[in-house]
Amino acid sequence: HIPYNFGYTLELVAFFPTPVLDEIDKQATRGYSGGEGPRVLDELVEAGPIVMNSMKKRGGELWGHLNPELQVVSNQTGCPMYYTPPKYWPSDLAKRYFGNKQVFGLFRNPYERLVSLFRGNFQGYGGDSGKLHDSCDVNAAVKLMMKNYVAGDLFANGCTFLPQTEYTDMPHGVTLPIDLHAFPNSMNTVLAEHGYDNLHIRTKDIQHVASCDDVWAGDLDDETRAMVKQVYKRDFEFLCNTFGYCDQDKPMCLQGVPYMCPEKAFTWNETQQKYQQRTL
């Protein structure tokens, strides 16, 4: 579960039957990632294995946050094990969890991901930007995030500021990277190719942030982008080599996910279930 890369969405869809997902959707506040999804998962884990087994769908999976063995805090990072890069896991736990399975992970543009952390504004998970969030000053907030990361605890706020490529390092690193900028189609294609005929992410299943809706990566200035490039150099190189996203200055957003592109630059096409960029 690479933090802030839609792991909660995948864990919910992998475990719950459709009627339960529909109920979660009704209760959620626009799918806010700091709210309904994590709360449901926490309550389910606390209920114990008997309740969990009674609610699991046919062929369901206990991935990430839902796996009881991953509820411990890592001695290496201080983060929950499900947020911790596998290279820091105890070897016996890693062998039990991963075995000989192929390890997959979702990856997104670093600018866009940091904007999502800012919009989530969830204390302990991406951090609370306080007055900067109140004023929707995403540029100042991301700049401060980068200064704090370089000067402080690399594993702060649930390991959310770690480069995504930390999760590709061996042992047990990601060997099947999935493009989050084509989500949910990219994830659904991989699930189908691997025989998960009962796992399909619908648009309304997606747990996403929802505040300061009109800010995006295009609002970051040259100084902020330079700091992000320095911290996430490996991530930018990985995205270029893996998915062909080689323009490090191009602002991006998740065009297949509601509320993840600003209305000032994009419009949501309900028929296609994706954002389209506005033309001048």
Salt bridges, closest charged atoms under 4 A:
GLU11 OE2 - HIS1 ND1 2.69
ASP22 OD1 - ARG202 NH2 2.79
ASP22 OD1 - LYS204 NZ 3.17
GLU36 OE2 - ARG39 NH2 2.15
ASP42 OD1 - HIS65 NE2 2.65
GLU43 OE2 - ARG39 NH1 2.76
GLU69 OE2 - ARG96 NH2 2.57
ASP92 OD2 - ARG96 NH1 3.80
GLU112 OE1 - ARG108 NE 2.65
GLU166 OE1 - LYS87 NZ 3.03
ASP169 OD2 - LYS87 NZ 2.66
ASP169 OD1 - ARG234 NH2 2.86
ASP205 OD1 - ARG202 NH2 2.85
ASP213 OD2 - ARG30 NH1 2.77
ASP213 OD1 - ARG119 NH2 2.88
ASP219 OD1 - LYS264 NZ 3.00
ASP221 OD2 - LYS143 NZ 3.37
ASP222 OD1 - ARG225 NH2 2.44
GLU223 OE1 - LYS143 NZ 3.18
GLU237 OE2 - LYS233 NZ 2.53
ASP249 OD1 - ARG225 NE 3.44
ASP249 OD1 - LYS229 NZ 2.69
GLU263 OE1 - ARG278 NH2 3.56
